Amino acid sequence: MLTIAFDEATIKQVRREVADKLSRAIRLPGFRPGMAPQSAVISAMGGEEAFMSEVTEALAQKFYAKAIDQAKIEPYGPGSIEKVDVDPVRMQVRVPLEPEVDLKDYKSIRVAAPIVTVEPAEVEAQLAEIREENAVIQTVERPAQAGDQIQATVEGKAEDRTVLMIRDRKVVLAQDNVAVPGLVEHLVGMTAGEEKDVDLVMPEDFEREDLRGKTINTHIKVAQVSSRTLPELDDNLALAASSFSTLAEMRDDVTATIRKAKEDDARRAYEDQVLGTFTDLSALTLPPTYLEDRANEAVEDVKGDISRSGYNFDDWLKLQGQTIEQIR
């Protein structure tokens, strides 16, 4: 709270200025605009209290910024007059202050920078993905084999509810590509146009807790079977899959790409670590007005989100069983 005191001469001067301004703005019977005495203006305003309200506003506009500078205060927004004392005339202004952060002995902080390396296995794994992406796909008239690509619809139910649905999707028959344990084994050996029903028992450590140990009654229908032939890892693959003419050049580019991605991740993690260290060391003071303003802004954001989703905010509050005060 900032208290601004005014001497008698200043009050008299501002009262004259306000009276002159009002006498020009309102019509007073018997007086030309700007010529009415102060007493007539006060009477026309409804009395001293109403007139003093105009004087207070004029004082704030004229001296608030100067008072802020003299007090060496840096507010983040406009202040608000909380109280005005008449004798002597003093104004108490609530000034919204920025949060204060004390970084303590921040110069003593030492956070080791990460060292990034690219392992050969990482490069080979990326090259293997490039081979997979450039596989030659050919429709075949034979039973599906491991590594083939099939087009199938798979629907699974457990306890009368659908828990698995693959609708006319292309799937590579490899354990890494199919998240449902046991499904690949049943797909291998099926031919285009074939259908069958199988029971799949989920393991106790299955990623979906609600299906652990449960039996999924599954219906499978295969529409197409295709072979997949991976290209050799050579210069021809580099020509087909990249802008490079040799495998060596493509390998160097893959290495550089992996390194950059890891460096970006490491930089972000390092920044988070440094900021976390500052946060742990520093002391933060949040003024009540600042907190209230931020809370109000957050509430307005919530209202906007709810409105854009098609709900009435009051109805949404009832559904949540909350009040606006609890949200704030």
PyMOL commands that set and color helices and strands:
alter all, ss='L'
color gray80, all
select helices_A, chain A and resi 8-25+38-45+48-70+106-108+120-133+175-177+183-187+209-211+235-241+247-281+288-308+313-320+324-327
alter helices_A, ss='H'
color red, helices_A
select strands_A, chain A and resi 2-5+80-85+90-94+100-102+136-139+149-158+161-172+195-201+215-229+283-285
alter strands_A, ss='S'
color yellow, strands_A
deselect
rebuild
show_as cartoon
